[in-house]
Amino acid sequence: MTKTEEQVAGLLLAAGGGRRLGGRPKALLEHRGHPLVEHAIAALRAAGCARVHVVLGARADAVREWAALDGCVIVENPDWERGMGSSLRAGLASLTGTGARAALVSLVDQPGIGTEAMARVRAGYRGGASLVSAAYAGVRGHPVLLGADHWPGVMATATGDRGARAYLREHEAEITLVECGDVARPYDIDTEADLRHLE
């Protein structure tokens, strides 16, 4: 394992309950014969994240039972219903003190964003002060790399479904944007209509 592989951890937010999908946890939605959570873990690993922390919430027991989560650090977020911000806080807290100097944050409900985009954003890592984001036609999206120097600030402002949005807006000038529109499609799986993206 190289030093950079140790320093950049994958952080997968997979706690959503799929309220608009009839209460099916997003982590277990099937895509190409596997649950979405397995696809996202594989993509983070292939992008060079040797350590992957997975934040679970909705029906966490079922996700543990049905999905292959071997080798991952599982973080259960009891407050998942309060939104993505609570999952981001739980995930970053779980990485604190592990030696990781940055978190490559990925969302389980974006299967159109795979290894190529994650690897590009991860390659922007320069140390604990790094802030790197994928961009699609110049518009900031996921994944996002958060250097450890920024974790306290992100955790202090991550509320509701906004995640790191407020913090990133305040620190816009420090963000390195990496165009990924040629290798990824940043759609979310939020509604029944979005299920057409799954194969």
C-alpha positions, 0 to 999 in steps of 0.5 A, a space after each residue: 500500500 502506498 502512502 497516498 493509499 493510506 492517506 486517502 480513505 473512501 467514505 461512502 454515504 449509504 444510509 438513505 431510506 428511499 422514502 420516495 422509492 417506497 421505503 426501499 433502502 438505496 444501498 440495496 437497490 439492484 444494479 447489474 446483479 449487485 446491490 448499489 452499495 457493492 458497486 460503490 465500494 468496488 469503485 472506491 477501491 478501484 480508484 485507490 482507496 484501500 480503506 473504505 468506511 461505509 455509513 449505514 442507516 435505513 435497515 442497516 441489518 438488512 444491508 449487512 445481511 445482503 451486501 458484501 461489505 468485507 474489509 469495510 469499516 461499517 459506521 451505523 448512523 442512528 440519526 440517518 433520518 435527519 439527512 445526509 449531513 448526519 451521515 457525513 458527520 458520522 463518517 468523518 468522525 469515524 475517520 478521525 484518528 485513523 491516520 487518514 488525511 483526506 476522505 473521498 466522499 461518494 454517494 450510494 445513489 449515484 451509480 453513474 459515477 464510477 471508478 474513473 471520476 473517483 480516481 480523477 478527484 482522488 488524484 487531486 489530493 495534495 495533503 490535509 488542506 486539499 479540497 477537490 470536487 468533480 465537476 460536470 460541465 463546470 458545475 460542482 458535483 460528486 465525488 468530493 475529496 475533503 482534506 482532514 484540515 477541513 473535517 471539523 469545519 464540515 462537521 460543524 456545518 453539515 445539517 439536513 440534506 446539505 452535507 458539505 454544501 454550506 462549507 464548500 460554498 464558503 471555501 469556493 476559492 480553495 476548491 480544485 475542480 476536476 471535470 468528469 463529464 466525459 467519464 461519469 453521469 451524475 444522476 441520483 436514484 431518488 424516485 421511481 422514475 430514476 430506477 430506469 437508470 438501473 440495469 
